């Protein structure tokens, strides 16, 4: 699976990981809390990826510092969340 962000028309700073056969992870591991504004940007990234490959399942890879509104927004857009330690 393609993990180069340029393939999907994304900025080079975007970190993508191959998780499974048809699953791609968007890595956003930061020390600060992920707020709803950040989640909206992640949804935009996910929509850009799905415009190229609509069959992909997407996951956000992040720390546990994420607000509940962000989790609800990601869930409504069918983006899973995978937690990792810093």
Buried (B, 14 or more C-beta within 10 A) or exposed (E): BBEEBEEBEBEEEBBBBEBEEEBBBBBBBEEEEBEBEBBEEBBEBBEBBBEEBEEBBBBBBBBEBBBEEBBEBBEEBEBBBBEEEE
